[in-house]
Every structure is written in C-alpha cells, then in structure tokens.
C-alpha cells in the first residue's frame, strides 16, 4: 500500500489520484502496482460507472516514471524488462477497463504519463498542460504498447514526430493533433470534468460499454473484427431492462433511470 495513490468514489465516479506532487507525480513502482489494483477495484465495483484519473497538486498529471528508481531498478536490459513486467499491470488494466475512462490533465504530462493519458478514452486538459515523450533524451525505448496507444490517438506521423524530437507540446497543440479532446480553464477544469463524467453516468451503462467495445473492434482492419463480440455487445443492449426503461421513459416524457442490467 502507498499513500501516493488516493481514491475517491462519489456519484458513480471513481477518482484515481496520483499523489506525488513533490516529484510532479512521477510514478514509482509501488505507485504503479497500487494503481493497477485500484483500476481493478473500480472495474469490479458496479456503483462506479466512470473512472477519472488526475494528478495531485495542480502542477502535473504524471511526469513519467520516477527516474530516481532507474539506477536500482532499470540499470540494464534485464532489470528494465523486470521493471516493465511489474509496472505493466497499471497500464494494461486501464487500457482493458470496459468502463469509460477520462484523464484530467493539468501541467506536466510526460513519458509514461502520455501513455496513461492515451490508455484513457478521453483527455481533457487545462491551458497549462504540457505533453512530451522524452525517451530519446534519456536513451530509452518507448514500449510497444505505449507506442500503439499514442499511434491510435494521433496517427503514425505525429507519433514519430513526438518520439523523434522529444519536444514539448502545449495544450492547444495537443487538441489540434487529437492528443486532447478540449481545453478548459484551470479553475473550471475539475468541475467541468465532474459534470462531464456525471453526464455519462446518466446514460445506459450497457450502451456505453457497447460503444467502447465497438470502437475498439472497428479500429482494427475490417477483416480482423470479431463479429461475435460486436453482435453480442448489441444483443446485450437489446435484451436489457435498461432498453425497456429507455423506451418507457421516452414515451412517458421523463428522464430514464438506468440500472446497468
């Protein structure tokens, strides 16, 4: 356990907070292991419909891995491989989570922080957000899964530019390249993200889950789509009590009350 990963659950939203502000929320191995557990807990909690990630302190989302651990834990290829094996659960659990995930980004979003952000479904940032992957300035290779998530977010050419140049990108540049969905004034950001997430929690959970699963499938080449998964996502919605509730609420001109079943 570590006090550098905090959690809050309220109104159907699970908040995962990176709490290492003195290091711009750089992630230690202990933090990565605890974050993986939290994402799994949130995924299994039926009361949580949306997961939001943010950094504590207002100056950084995640500034990457805690480089102070590199000498001990990543000093050579074998050590780096073990480090990646241990830390990968955080990234994979987030990426594979069937629930909507949102990254709320203030300040620095660097290296592995960009991978975390791109593993989320949606990224909303403050004007002071700064994005970069400085791997080429540290002499390290960016992991294949990280690279894939960035590529899916911004395309091949921009991914290569980001990795080749190791340059920093502003919030406005991030929006233009598709790295972020929108920029919101810093003093309004958390309230905006909360309302944004609440809007999602009010929708039918099975429909939202189907949307996420469907997007993942159609990102593949058409010949690689798992048609059975696609069909099952649609069938689950059509056979649900929420579908009946949605129809009834529409006819009765009232807001629906979805249960996720």
Secondary structure, 3 states (H helix, E strand, C coil): CCCCEEEEEECCEEEEEECCHHHCCCECHHHHHHHHHHHHHHHHCCCCCEEEEEECCCCEEECCECHHHHHHHCCCHHHHHHHHHHHHHHHHHHHHCCCEEEEEECCEEECHHHHHHHHCCEEEECCCCEEECCHHHHCCCCCHHHHHHHHHHHCHHHHHHHHHHCCCEEHHHHHHHCCCCEECCHHHHHHHHHHHHHHHHCCCHHHHHHHHHHHHHHCCCHHHCCHHHHHHHHHHHHCCHHHHHHHHHHHCCCCCCCCCC
